[in-house]
Amino acid sequence: MFALSQLGADSLRVTLKCEPLLAEALRGAHAAVLPGYHLNKRHWNTAIIDGSLSEDAISDMIGDSYDLVVSKLPRARRRPLGWRGDPR
């Protein structure tokens, strides 16, 4: 699992896995990035999608979260995903 969202909520939020130091830096730089709701606050951030974060920033956070999770999978599980982090 690399992303969580409550799609029916009043405000759109997405919770994403993150390297601990980057997670803190993102929280310090953006009011719309909070510690992960009901998750390990060291490794998860919740981004509020309210227009204050650029689409590129959100896309980067999603990509980073995916990479973190997929990089920990066994090679046999990563290969079918075509993950770009695998050496050729």
C-alpha positions in Angstrom: 0.0 0.0 0.0 1.5 3.3 -1.0 -1.5 5.6 -1.0 -4.8 6.0 1.0 -7.7 8.3 0.4 -11.3 8.6 1.5 -12.9 9.5 -1.8 -16.3 10.4 -0.4 -14.9 12.9 2.1 -15.7 16.6 2.0 -12.1 17.5 1.2 -9.8 15.4 -0.9 -6.8 14.1 1.0 -4.2 11.5 0.1 -1.9 9.8 2.6 1.4 8.7 1.2 4.5 6.9 2.4 7.6 9.1 2.7 11.2 9.0 3.8 11.3 10.4 7.4 13.5 13.4 6.7 11.6 14.4 3.6 8.3 13.9 5.4 9.4 16.5 8.0 10.7 18.9 5.4 7.4 18.7 3.4 5.4 19.3 6.5 7.5 22.3 7.4 7.3 23.8 3.8 3.6 23.3 3.2 0.6 23.9 5.4 -1.4 21.3 3.3 1.0 18.5 4.3 0.3 16.9 7.7 1.5 13.9 9.6 -0.2 10.7 8.3 -3.7 10.3 9.8 -3.9 7.1 11.9 -0.5 5.9 10.6 3.1 6.0 11.7 3.7 9.8 11.5 7.4 9.3 10.9 6.8 7.5 7.6 3.5 8.8 6.3 2.2 12.3 5.3 -1.4 13.3 4.5 -1.6 15.9 1.6 -4.7 18.0 1.5 -5.6 18.6 -2.2 -6.9 22.1 -1.9 -5.0 23.9 -4.7 -2.2 25.1 -2.5 0.1 22.3 -3.6 1.1 22.2 -7.3 0.1 19.2 -9.4 3.9 18.5 -9.9 4.4 18.4 -6.1 1.5 16.0 -5.6 2.7 13.8 -8.5 6.2 13.7 -7.0 4.9 12.7 -3.6 2.8 9.9 -5.1 5.8 8.7 -7.2 8.1 8.7 -4.3 5.6 6.8 -2.2 5.2 4.2 -4.9 8.9 3.8 -5.3 9.5 3.4 -1.6 6.9 0.6 -1.4 7.8 -1.2 -4.6 11.5 -1.1 -3.9 10.9 -3.3 -0.8 9.0 -6.0 -2.8 10.8 -9.1 -3.8 12.3 -8.9 -7.3 9.8 -11.4 -8.6 6.9 -9.1 -7.6 8.6 -6.0 -8.9 9.4 -7.4 -12.4 5.7 -7.6 -13.6 5.1 -4.1 -12.4 7.8 -2.8 -14.8 9.2 -0.7 -12.0 11.8 1.8 -13.4 14.0 1.4 -10.3 15.0 -2.2 -11.2 18.4 -2.5 -12.8 18.3 -4.0 -16.3 
